[in-house]
Amino acid sequence: MAGRLFDNKQFRRVCLSSILTSCIAITGIYAAAPQQLDSTVIVASLQAHYGERAGKRANAWFRVLDEASQLEEKQKLLKVNNFFNLFRFVDDIKLWGDSNYWATPMEFIGVNGGDCEDFSIAKYFTLLQLGIPEEKMRITMVKATTLNQYHMVLAYYETPASIPLVLDNIDKQIKPATQRGDLLPVYSFNGKQLWLNKEKGRGVLAGSSARLEKWNDLRLRLGVDRLKQPKLRLE
């Protein structure tokens, strides 16, 4: 979402009006337990849709899964954050011809780029695949005050009372939220729940993400047989 300027009233109106519609499209898609993934099928599908380099990126992603599988949780965060932060930032409209397209992790890997939503989504589902419990993670919409734009990051809570660690594609170093005074949370969610944030704090529980309607779209697109063709091919 980087690059979309706003004033405070516009930002609040755009974000809060979309919470119960398209902005929670990807919650609840994967089960909490890691899934069995067929690397041969996934690599071949990405290569067929997006080219040879996409297959190489998929193989690199599977290596990350393999290498990180036995690491402690915080090392998993670091490895996944570093991997995806190598990808390119590209606006949705330029890449997909859609001003607010939420790419699946496989689409993101396939095209080698996306916007802040796509970075956060890919990190979230990869960490789920590595066994990080979904209750420890929240995809979080924030106001990035120094950039005067809204932005999305992934927050990790070691315990329910912990200060979250922020995984971000702009500031690539994982930092506690207390060191990210440039980010003001607006709302957050995971596969089970949705929270609305006020000025500070962890947010107010706004119900189950299962009652939000449009997450079905991304769930249907998670299979490698439903990959979207981008307008712009990135290598």
GUZATI-656436 format. One line per 4 residues: number of its first residue (from 0); their letters; for each residue y, z, x of N, C-alpha, C. Coordinates in steps of 0.1 Angstrom, whole numbers, plus 5000, padded with zeros to 4 digits. Layout:
REM GUZATI-656436
NUM> a> Y Z X Y Z X Y Z X  ...
REM end
This chain:
REM GUZATI-656436
0> magr> 4988 5000 5008 5000 5000 5000 5013 5000 5008  5011 5001 5021 5023 5001 5030 5032 4989 5027  5045 4991 5027 5054 4980 5025 5060 4980 5011  5055 4988 5002 5061 4988 4988 5071 5000 4987
4> lfdn> 5083 4996 4987 5094 5006 4987 5096 5011 4973  5101 5023 4972 5103 5029 4959 5114 5040 4959  5120 5043 4948 5127 5055 4947 5118 5066 4940  5123 5078 4940 5114 5089 4935 5110 5087 4921
8> kqfr> 5119 5083 4912 5116 5081 4898 5106 5069 4896  5108 5058 4903 5099 5047 4903 5085 5051 4908  5085 5058 4919 5072 5062 4925 5064 5071 4915  5071 5081 4909 5064 5090 4900 5059 5082 4888
12> rvcl> 5067 5073 4883 5063 5066 4871 5051 5057 4874  5051 5049 4885 5041 5040 4889 5028 5048 4891  5028 5058 4899 5016 5065 4903 5010 5073 4891  5018 5080 4884 5012 5089 4873 5007 5080 4861
16> ssil> 5014 5069 4859 5009 5061 4847 4996 5054 4850  4993 5052 4863 4981 5045 4867 4969 5054 4869  4971 5067 4869 4960 5076 4873 4948 5075 4863  4951 5074 4850 4940 5073 4841 4935 5059 4838
20> tsci> 4940 5049 4846 4935 5035 4844 4929 5030 4857  4936 5021 4864 4930 5014 4875 4929 5021 4888  4936 5032 4890 4937 5038 4903 4925 5046 4907  4916 5049 4897 4904 5057 4900 4892 5048 4899
24> aitg> 4893 5035 4903 4883 5026 4900 4870 5029 4907  4870 5036 4919 4858 5036 4927 4851 5050 4926  4856 5059 4918 4850 5072 4918 4836 5072 4911  4827 5080 4916 4814 5082 4910 4805 5071 4912
28> iyaa> 4807 5062 4921 4799 5050 4923 4786 5053 4930  4787 5059 4942 4775 5063 4949 4770 5077 4945  4757 5079 4945 4752 5092 4944 4756 5101 4955  4756 5114 4953 4760 5123 4964 4750 5122 4976
32> apqq> 4738 5119 4973 4728 5118 4984 4730 5104 4991  4728 5103 5004 4728 5090 5011 4718 5080 5005  4722 5068 5005 4713 5057 4999 4705 5050 5011  4694 5044 5007 4687 5036 5016 4693 5022 5016
36> ldst> 4698 5018 5027 4705 5005 5028 4697 4995 5036  4696 4983 5031 4688 4972 5038 4698 4965 5047  4698 4968 5060 4707 4962 5069 4706 4947 5071  4693 4942 5070 4691 4928 5071 4698 4920 5060
40> viva> 4696 4925 5048 4702 4918 5036 4717 4919 5037  4723 4931 5040 4737 4933 5040 4744 4924 5051  4738 4924 5063 4744 4916 5074 4743 4901 5070  4732 4897 5065 4730 4883 5062 4740 4879 5051
44> slqa> 4742 4887 5041 4751 4884 5030 4765 4883 5035  4770 4893 5043 4783 4892 5048 4786 4880 5057  4776 4877 5065 4777 4865 5073 4778 4853 5065  4770 4852 5054 4771 4840 5046 4784 4839 5038
48> hyge> 4790 4850 5034 4802 4849 5026 4814 4848 5035  4814 4855 5047 4827 4856 5055 4826 4850 5069  4814 4846 5073 4813 4841 5086 4805 4849 5096  4803 4844 5108 4794 4850 5118 4800 4864 5122
52> ragk> 4813 4864 5124 4819 4877 5129 4818 4888 5119  4817 4885 5106 4815 4895 5096 4801 4901 5098  4791 4893 5101 4778 4899 5103 4778 4908 5115  4786 4905 5126 4787 4913 5137 4794 4926 5134
56> rana> 4804 4926 5125 4811 4938 5121 4801 4947 5113  4793 4941 5104 4783 4948 5097 4773 4955 5106  4769 4948 5116 4759 4954 5126 4766 4966 5133  4779 4964 5136 4786 4975 5143 4787 4987 5133
60> wfrv> 4789 4985 5120 4790 4996 5111 4776 5003 5110  4765 4995 5110 4752 5002 5110 4750 5010 5122  4755 5005 5134 4754 5013 5146 4762 5026 5145  4773 5026 5138 4781 5038 5136 4773 5048 5128
64> ldea> 4767 5043 5117 4758 5051 5109 4747 5057 5117  4741 5049 5125 4729 5054 5133 4734 5065 5143  4744 5062 5150 4749 5070 5161 4755 5083 5155  4761 5083 5144 4767 5095 5138 4758 5103 5130
68> sqle> 4746 5098 5127 4738 5105 5117 4734 5119 5121  4733 5122 5134 4729 5135 5139 4741 5144 5144  4753 5139 5142 4765 5146 5147 4769 5157 5137  4777 5166 5142 4783 5176 5134 4794 5169 5125
72> ekqk> 4797 5175 5114 4806 5169 5104 4819 5164 5110  4826 5172 5118 4839 5168 5123 4837 5156 5133  4826 5156 5140 4824 5144 5149 4821 5131 5141  4815 5133 5129 4813 5122 5120 4826 5117 5115
76> llkv> 4835 5126 5112 4849 5122 5107 4855 5114 5118  4855 5118 5130 4862 5112 5141 4856 5098 5144  4843 5097 5144 4836 5084 5146 4840 5074 5136  4839 5078 5123 4842 5069 5112 4856 5065 5111
80> nnff> 4865 5075 5113 4879 5072 5113 4883 5062 5124  4878 5064 5136 4881 5055 5147 4876 5041 5145  4864 5040 5139 4858 5027 5136 4867 5019 5127  4870 5025 5115 4877 5017 5105 4892 5015 5109
84> nlfr> 4897 5024 5117 4911 5022 5121 4913 5010 5131  4902 5004 5135 4903 4992 5143 4905 4979 5135  4903 4981 5121 4905 4970 5112 4920 4967 5110  4923 4955 5105 4937 4951 5103 4942 4955 5090
88> fvdd> 4955 4958 5090 4962 4961 5077 4967 4948 5071  4963 4945 5059 4968 4933 5052 4971 4936 5037  4982 4932 5032 4985 4934 5018 4975 4927 5009  4973 4934 4997 4963 4928 4988 4967 4914 4983
92> iklw> 4980 4912 4980 4984 4900 4975 4982 4888 4984  4983 4891 4997 4981 4881 5007 4966 4878 5010  4958 4889 5009 4944 4888 5012 4936 4883 5000  4939 4889 4988 4930 4887 4977 4937 4879 4965
96> gdsn> 4951 4878 4966 4958 4872 4956 4960 4881 4944  4958 4894 4946 4959 4904 4936 4968 4916 4942  4978 4920 4934 4987 4930 4940 4981 4944 4941  4970 4946 4935 4963 4960 4936 4948 4959 4935
100> ywat> 4942 4952 4945 4928 4950 4945 4922 4961 4954  4912 4968 4948 4905 4978 4956 4892 4972 4961  4891 4969 4974 4879 4963 4980 4868 4973 4981  4856 4968 4980 4844 4976 4983 4844 4977 4998
104> pmef> 4836 4987 5004 4835 4988 5018 4829 4975 5024  4820 4969 5017 4814 4956 5023 4824 4945 5023  4833 4944 5013 4843 4934 5013 4853 4937 5024  4857 4949 5026 4866 4954 5037 4860 4950 5051
108> igvn> 4848 4953 5053 4841 4949 5065 4840 4934 5067  4837 4928 5056 4835 4913 5056 4848 4906 5061  4859 4910 5055 4872 4902 5058 4879 4908 5070  4875 4920 5075 4881 4926 5087 4896 4930 5084
112> ggdc> 4898 4935 5071 4911 4940 5069 4913 4944 5054  4925 4951 5052 4928 4955 5038 4940 4964 5039  4943 4970 5028 4955 4980 5028 4950 4994 5028  4959 5004 5026 4955 5018 5029 4945 5022 5019
116> edfs> 4944 5017 5007 4933 5021 4998 4920 5017 5003  4919 5005 5009 4906 5000 5014 4902 5008 5026  4911 5012 5035 4907 5020 5046 4901 5034 5041  4908 5040 5031 4904 5053 5026 4890 5052 5019
120> iaky> 4889 5041 5011 4876 5039 5003 4865 5037 5013  4866 5029 5023 4856 5026 5033 4852 5039 5040  4861 5047 5044 4858 5059 5051 4851 5069 5042  4856 5070 5030 4849 5079 5020 4835 5076 5018
124> ftll> 4832 5063 5015 4818 5060 5012 4809 5060 5025  4815 5057 5036 4807 5058 5048 4803 5072 5051  4813 5081 5050 4810 5095 5052 4800 5101 5042  4801 5096 5029 4790 5100 5020 4777 5095 5025
128> qlgi> 4776 5083 5030 4763 5078 5035 4758 5086 5046  4767 5092 5054 4764 5101 5065 4761 5115 5061  4761 5118 5048 4757 5131 5043 4768 5141 5041  4780 5137 5042 4792 5146 5040 4792 5148 5025
132> peek> 4792 5160 5020 4792 5162 5005 4805 5157 4999  4804 5151 4987 4816 5146 4981 4826 5157 4978  4822 5169 4975 4831 5180 4972 4840 5183 4984  4836 5179 4996 4845 5182 5007 4855 5171 5010
136> mrit> 4855 5160 5001 4864 5149 5004 4872 5146 4991  4884 5141 4994 4893 5136 4983 4901 5124 4988  4900 5113 4981 4909 5102 4983 4922 5106 4977  4933 5105 4985 4945 5112 4981 4957 5102 4982
140> mvka> 4964 5100 4970 4976 5093 4970 4988 5102 4974  4996 5097 4984 5007 5105 4989 5020 5097 4989  5031 5104 4990 5043 5098 4993 5045 5099 5008  5046 5088 5015 5049 5088 5030 5064 5088 5031
144> ttln> 5070 5100 5034 5084 5101 5033 5092 5094 5044  5086 5093 5056 5093 5086 5067 5093 5071 5065  5083 5066 5058 5082 5052 5055 5088 5048 5042  5092 5058 5033 5097 5056 5020 5088 5046 5012
148> qyhm> 5075 5050 5011 5066 5042 5004 5054 5051 5000  5046 5046 4990 5034 5054 4987 5022 5049 4995  5012 5057 4997 5002 5055 5007 4990 5062 5003  4978 5059 5008 4966 5065 5005 4959 5070 5018
152> vlay> 4953 5082 5018 4946 5087 5029 4933 5094 5024  4925 5098 5033 4913 5105 5029 4915 5120 5035  4912 5130 5026 4913 5144 5030 4899 5150 5030  4897 5158 5041 4884 5165 5042 4886 5180 5042
156> yetp> 4879 5187 5034 4880 5201 5033 4867 5208 5038  4868 5214 5050 4856 5221 5055 4850 5231 5046  4859 5239 5039 4855 5248 5029 4865 5246 5017  4862 5251 5005 4872 5250 4994 4886 5255 4997
160> asip> 4887 5266 5006 4899 5272 5009 4906 5266 5021  4899 5257 5028 4905 5252 5041 4917 5243 5039  4925 5243 5049 4936 5233 5050 4929 5219 5053  4931 5209 5045 4924 5197 5047 4928 5189 5060
164> lvld> 4918 5182 5066 4921 5173 5077 4924 5159 5070  4933 5152 5076 4938 5139 5070 4933 5128 5079  4926 5119 5073 4921 5106 5079 4930 5095 5074  4938 5089 5083 4948 5080 5080 4948 5067 5088
168> nidk> 4952 5056 5083 4952 5044 5091 4966 5041 5097  4976 5049 5094 4989 5048 5100 4990 5057 5112  4989 5070 5110 4987 5080 5121 4972 5081 5123  4967 5075 5133 4953 5073 5135 4946 5086 5140
172> qikp> 4953 5096 5144 4947 5108 5149 4945 5117 5137  4933 5123 5136 4930 5132 5125 4937 5145 5127  4945 5149 5117 4953 5161 5118 4952 5170 5106  4954 5183 5107 4955 5191 5095 4967 5187 5087
176> atqr> 4966 5189 5074 4977 5185 5065 4989 5193 5068  4988 5204 5074 5000 5212 5078 5008 5205 5089  5002 5196 5096 5009 5188 5106 5013 5175 5101  5012 5172 5088 5016 5159 5083 5026 5162 5072
180> gdll> 5038 5167 5077 5049 5170 5068 5055 5158 5062  5051 5146 5067 5056 5133 5062 5048 5129 5050  5038 5136 5046 5030 5132 5034 5031 5142 5023  5035 5137 5011 5036 5146 5000 5025 5141 4990
184> pvys> 5015 5150 4987 5004 5145 4978 5009 5144 4964  5003 5133 4957 5007 5130 4943 4995 5133 4934  4983 5127 4938 4971 5130 4931 4959 5127 4941  4948 5133 4937 4936 5131 4946 4923 5131 4937
188> fngk> 4912 5125 4942 4900 5124 4934 4888 5122 4944  4877 5125 4938 4864 5122 4945 4855 5116 4934  4842 5116 4936 4833 5111 4927 4831 5119 4914  4836 5131 4914 4834 5140 4903 4847 5144 4895
192> qlwl> 4858 5146 4903 4869 5152 4897 4882 5145 4901  4893 5148 4893 4906 5143 4896 4916 5155 4896  4925 5155 4905 4935 5165 4906 4949 5159 4906  4958 5165 4899 4972 5161 4900 4980 5171 4908
196> nkek> 4988 5166 4918 4995 5175 4927 5009 5177 4923  5014 5189 4925 5028 5191 4923 5035 5190 4937  5046 5197 4939 5052 5196 4952 5044 5200 4964  5036 5211 4963 5028 5216 4973 5015 5221 4967
200> grgv> 5005 5224 4976 4993 5230 4971 4982 5220 4969  4970 5225 4964 4958 5217 4963 4958 5209 4951  4966 5211 4941 4966 5203 4929 4960 5210 4918  4962 5205 4906 4957 5210 4894 4946 5201 4889
204> lags> 4935 5207 4886 4923 5199 4881 4927 5193 4868  4925 5179 4867 4928 5172 4855 4916 5166 4848  4904 5171 4852 4892 5167 4845 4883 5160 4853  4872 5156 4847 4861 5148 4854 4865 5134 4856
208> sarl> 4862 5129 4868 4865 5114 4870 4855 5105 4862  4845 5111 4856 4835 5104 4848 4842 5099 4835  4852 5105 4831 4859 5100 4819 4869 5090 4821  4871 5086 4833 4881 5075 4836 4874 5062 4835
212> ekwn> 4881 5052 4829 4874 5040 4824 4871 5029 4834  4880 5026 4843 4879 5014 4851 4872 5015 4864  4865 5026 4867 4858 5027 4879 4845 5018 4878  4841 5014 4866 4830 5005 4865 4831 4992 4872
216> dlrl> 4844 4987 4873 4846 4974 4880 4841 4974 4894  4845 4984 4901 4841 4985 4915 4826 4988 4917  4821 4997 4908 4807 5000 4908 4799 4987 4907  4803 4978 4898 4796 4966 4896 4797 4956 4909
220> rlgv> 4808 4958 4916 4811 4950 4928 4805 4955 4941  4798 4967 4940 4793 4973 4953 4782 4965 4959  4774 4958 4951 4763 4950 4956 4768 4938 4964  4760 4935 4974 4764 4924 4983 4763 4910 4977
224> drlk> 4758 4910 4965 4757 4897 4957 4769 4895 4949  4779 4904 4950 4791 4903 4942 4804 4903 4951  4803 4898 4963 4814 4899 4972 4825 4888 4967  4837 4892 4969 4848 4884 4965 4852 4875 4977
228> qpkl> 4856 4863 4974 4861 4854 4984 4876 4856 4986  4881 4860 4998 4895 4862 4999 4903 4849 5000  4916 4850 4998 4925 4839 4999 4927 4836 5014  4927 4847 5022 4930 4846 5036 4918 4851 5044
232> rle> 4913 4843 5053 4901 4846 5061 4907 4853 5074  4902 4865 5077 4906 4872 5089 4894 4872 5098  4896 4870 5111 4885 4871 5120 4888 4882 5130
REM end
